[in-house]
Amino acid sequence: MKVKRLQELEEFIHSEGHVSIDELCCQFQVSKNTIRRDLNKLEEDGLVAKVYGGVSSLNQTATPFKKRIIEHDAEKKQIARKAAETIEDHDMIYIDSGTTTHHLVNYIDPDYHVTIITNSLDVLNQSVNQPNCKVLLLGNTFKSNTRSFINVRDWPFFERLNINKSYMSATGVSLERGVTNSDVYEYSIKHQILQKSLKNHLLVDASKFGKAALVTFAQIAEFDTIYTGSAIPPAYLDHCESQNVTVAITEK
């Protein structure tokens, strides 16, 4: 059990780049003393560096938000442009936090009056350039690693809203594990939005297929359409077809 936790702990720290002790305790449901012992072991192995109040990854291949946001950037913009074609005048939509979904705002028809619900700082900032877009911010606590807001205290308000479409992001898409994310704090937001939205769209670049992160927040079949930028493994195309999930590939 400890070996498995250490492996998952290491992977989580590498995926985030930097994370606090409190976040790790919540993520793995263990005490601070246990987390500190685990971090001592990872530090001894030269995998992480403890800093004040938290820990940072020493893995040069780790992809914290600032690095992830420029990876596959052209593909991500094409994905967002294609997905934006489904947005209609007077829609109420949810735009997830993520390095692909945040581009979506730039491709909304400026003449459309759209209500955007989001937990993303980048979506909020970019909506300033869309004068006909109304923005409702979901979450009360800002998480700098993902530039997103978490800890929703006003769910009763959002539960009354009629969301037409959601545009979700993911860390990995796996036939075995489903649609996954590396942040346990965002699980409840993603899960509840999927239940409320009439149509759910997943925006992921092709590098996400065949990968699984820490938390499964949905199954592939829960999405109406998956938008991706280039060819994906045939097994995923076959699975989506069997589940009546449309795959929209922007590059062929």
C-alpha positions as CSV (number, residue, x, y, z in Angstrom):
1,M,0.0,0.0,0.0
2,K,2.8,2.4,0.9
3,V,4.7,1.7,-2.3
4,K,1.6,2.3,-4.4
5,R,0.9,5.6,-2.5
6,L,4.5,6.7,-3.0
7,Q,4.2,6.1,-6.7
8,E,0.9,8.0,-7.0
9,L,2.3,10.8,-4.8
10,E,5.3,11.1,-7.0
11,E,3.2,11.2,-10.2
12,F,0.8,13.7,-8.7
13,I,3.6,16.1,-7.7
14,H,5.2,15.8,-11.1
15,S,1.9,16.5,-12.8
16,E,1.3,19.6,-10.7
17,G,4.9,21.0,-10.5
18,H,4.3,22.4,-7.1
19,V,1.7,21.5,-4.4
20,S,1.1,22.2,-0.7
21,I,1.1,19.8,2.2
22,D,-2.6,20.4,2.8
23,E,-3.4,19.6,-0.8
24,L,-1.5,16.3,-0.6
25,C,-3.3,15.4,2.6
26,C,-6.7,16.0,1.0
27,Q,-5.7,14.2,-2.2
28,F,-4.5,11.0,-0.5
29,Q,-6.6,11.1,2.6
30,V,-3.7,10.7,5.0
31,S,-2.2,12.7,7.9
32,K,0.4,15.4,7.6
33,N,2.9,13.2,9.4
34,T,2.4,10.4,6.8
35,I,2.8,12.9,3.9
36,R,6.0,14.3,5.4
37,R,7.5,10.8,5.8
38,D,6.6,10.0,2.2
39,L,8.1,13.3,1.0
40,N,11.3,12.6,2.9
41,K,11.6,9.3,1.0
42,L,11.0,11.0,-2.4
43,E,13.5,13.8,-1.5
44,E,16.1,11.2,-0.6
45,D,15.7,9.7,-4.0
46,G,16.2,13.1,-5.6
47,L,12.7,13.2,-7.1
48,V,11.2,16.2,-5.3
49,A,12.4,19.3,-3.3
50,K,10.6,20.3,-0.1
51,V,9.9,24.0,0.1
52,Y,8.1,26.2,2.7
53,G,4.6,24.7,3.1
54,G,4.8,22.3,0.2
55,V,6.9,20.4,-2.3
56,S,8.2,21.0,-5.9
57,S,8.9,18.5,-8.6
58,L,12.5,17.9,-9.7
59,N,11.4,16.0,-12.8
60,Q,12.5,18.0,-15.9
61,T,9.7,16.4,-17.9
62,A,7.0,17.6,-15.5
63,T,4.4,19.8,-17.1
64,P,3.0,22.5,-14.8
65,F,0.5,24.8,-16.2
66,K,2.9,27.4,-17.7
67,K,4.6,24.6,-19.7
68,R,1.4,22.8,-20.6
69,I,-0.3,25.9,-21.9
70,I,2.2,26.1,-24.8
71,E,2.4,22.4,-25.6
72,H,0.4,21.5,-28.8
73,D,-0.9,25.1,-28.8
74,A,-1.8,25.2,-32.5
75,E,-3.7,22.0,-32.2
76,K,-5.5,23.2,-29.1
77,K,-6.6,26.4,-30.8
78,Q,-8.0,24.4,-33.8
79,I,-9.9,22.2,-31.4
80,A,-11.4,25.2,-29.6
81,R,-12.3,26.8,-32.9
82,K,-14.2,23.7,-34.1
83,A,-16.0,23.2,-30.8
84,A,-17.0,26.9,-30.7
85,E,-19.1,26.3,-33.9
86,T,-21.7,24.5,-31.6
87,I,-22.2,27.6,-29.5
88,E,-25.5,29.4,-30.3
89,D,-27.0,32.8,-29.5
90,H,-28.5,32.8,-25.9
91,D,-26.7,29.6,-24.9
92,M,-25.8,29.0,-21.3
93,I,-22.6,27.1,-21.3
94,Y,-20.0,25.8,-18.9
95,I,-16.3,26.2,-20.0
96,D,-13.9,24.1,-17.9
97,S,-10.5,25.1,-16.7
98,G,-7.7,23.8,-19.0
99,T,-5.1,24.7,-21.6
100,T,-7.4,23.9,-24.5
101,T,-10.8,25.0,-23.3
102,H,-9.6,28.5,-22.4
103,H,-9.2,29.2,-26.1
104,L,-12.9,28.7,-26.7
105,V,-13.9,32.2,-25.6
106,N,-11.9,33.7,-28.5
107,Y,-14.0,31.9,-31.1
108,I,-17.5,32.8,-29.8
109,D,-19.4,34.9,-32.3
110,P,-19.1,38.4,-30.9
111,D,-22.7,39.1,-31.8
112,Y,-24.0,36.2,-29.7
113,H,-25.3,36.8,-26.2
114,V,-23.9,33.9,-24.2
115,T,-23.8,33.2,-20.5
116,I,-20.6,31.5,-19.5
117,I,-20.2,29.5,-16.3
118,T,-16.6,28.7,-15.5
119,N,-14.0,28.0,-12.8
120,S,-11.1,29.2,-15.0
121,L,-9.2,32.4,-14.4
122,D,-8.1,32.5,-18.1
123,V,-11.7,32.1,-19.3
124,L,-12.8,34.9,-17.0
125,N,-10.0,37.2,-18.3
126,Q,-10.6,36.5,-21.9
127,S,-14.3,37.1,-21.6
128,V,-13.5,40.8,-21.0
129,N,-13.0,40.9,-24.8
130,Q,-16.5,39.5,-25.4
131,P,-18.9,42.4,-24.4
132,N,-22.0,40.2,-25.0
133,C,-20.9,37.4,-22.8
134,K,-22.1,37.3,-19.2
135,V,-19.8,35.3,-16.8
136,L,-20.7,33.4,-13.7
137,L,-17.7,32.3,-11.7
138,L,-17.8,28.9,-10.0
139,G,-15.6,28.3,-6.9
140,N,-14.4,30.4,-3.9
141,T,-10.8,29.4,-3.7
142,F,-8.1,30.1,-6.3
143,K,-5.6,27.3,-7.1
144,S,-2.6,28.8,-8.8
145,N,-1.2,25.5,-10.2
146,T,-4.2,25.1,-12.5
147,R,-5.3,28.7,-12.6
148,S,-8.8,27.6,-11.5
149,F,-11.2,28.2,-8.7
150,I,-12.4,25.3,-6.4
151,N,-14.4,24.9,-3.2
152,V,-17.9,25.7,-4.4
153,R,-20.1,26.9,-1.6
154,D,-23.0,28.1,-3.6
155,W,-24.1,24.9,-5.4
156,P,-27.9,25.6,-4.7
157,F,-27.6,28.7,-7.0
158,F,-25.9,26.8,-9.8
159,E,-28.2,23.9,-9.5
160,R,-31.1,26.2,-10.6
161,L,-29.3,27.1,-13.8
162,N,-30.2,25.4,-17.1
163,I,-26.9,24.7,-18.7
164,N,-27.2,23.9,-22.5
165,K,-23.7,22.7,-23.2
166,S,-20.5,21.9,-21.3
167,Y,-17.0,22.1,-22.8
168,M,-14.7,19.9,-20.6
169,S,-11.0,19.3,-20.4
170,A,-9.2,16.2,-19.1
171,T,-5.7,15.0,-18.3
172,G,-6.1,11.6,-19.8
173,V,-8.6,9.5,-21.8
174,S,-8.4,5.7,-21.3
175,L,-10.6,2.8,-22.4
176,E,-10.0,1.2,-19.0
177,R,-10.2,4.2,-16.7
178,G,-12.4,6.5,-18.6
179,V,-11.9,10.3,-18.6
180,T,-9.5,11.3,-15.9
181,N,-8.1,14.4,-14.2
182,S,-5.1,14.8,-11.9
183,D,-6.8,17.2,-9.4
184,V,-9.2,15.8,-6.9
185,Y,-10.4,19.3,-6.0
186,E,-12.0,19.7,-9.4
187,Y,-13.7,16.3,-9.4
188,S,-17.0,17.5,-7.9
189,I,-17.3,20.4,-10.2
190,K,-16.7,18.3,-13.3
191,H,-19.0,15.6,-12.2
192,Q,-21.9,17.8,-11.3
193,I,-21.6,19.9,-14.4
194,L,-21.8,16.8,-16.5
195,Q,-25.0,15.8,-14.8
196,K,-26.7,19.2,-15.3
197,S,-25.7,19.9,-18.9
198,L,-27.9,18.9,-21.8
199,K,-24.9,18.2,-24.1
200,N,-21.4,17.5,-23.0
201,H,-18.3,18.1,-25.2
202,L,-14.8,17.0,-24.4
203,L,-11.8,19.0,-25.8
204,V,-8.5,17.1,-25.7
205,D,-5.5,17.0,-27.9
206,A,-4.4,13.6,-29.3
207,S,-1.6,13.2,-26.7
208,K,-4.2,12.6,-23.9
209,F,-5.5,9.3,-25.4
210,G,-4.2,6.1,-23.8
211,K,-3.3,8.0,-20.5
212,A,-5.0,7.9,-17.1
213,A,-4.6,10.4,-14.3
214,L,-5.5,10.1,-10.6
215,V,-9.3,10.6,-10.6
216,T,-11.9,9.3,-13.0
217,F,-14.7,12.0,-13.4
218,A,-16.6,10.5,-16.3
219,Q,-16.9,7.7,-18.8
220,I,-16.3,8.3,-22.5
221,A,-20.0,7.5,-23.1
222,E,-21.1,10.5,-21.1
223,F,-20.0,12.8,-23.8
224,D,-21.9,13.7,-26.9
225,T,-18.8,14.8,-28.9
226,I,-15.1,14.5,-28.4
227,Y,-13.0,17.2,-30.2
228,T,-9.4,16.4,-30.9
229,G,-6.7,17.7,-33.2
230,S,-5.3,14.7,-35.0
231,A,-5.7,11.0,-35.5
232,I,-6.4,8.9,-32.4
233,P,-6.0,5.1,-31.9
234,P,-8.5,3.1,-33.8
235,A,-9.7,1.3,-30.7
236,Y,-11.0,4.7,-29.4
237,L,-12.8,5.4,-32.6
238,D,-14.4,2.0,-32.4
239,H,-15.4,2.5,-28.8
240,C,-16.9,5.9,-29.4
241,E,-18.9,4.6,-32.4
242,S,-20.3,1.8,-30.2
243,Q,-21.3,4.4,-27.6
244,N,-22.8,6.9,-30.0
245,V,-20.1,9.4,-29.2
246,T,-19.1,11.7,-32.1
247,V,-15.4,12.2,-32.7
248,A,-14.6,15.5,-34.4
249,I,-11.0,15.6,-35.7
250,T,-9.7,19.0,-36.8
251,E,-6.7,17.7,-38.7
252,K,-6.8,14.8,-41.1
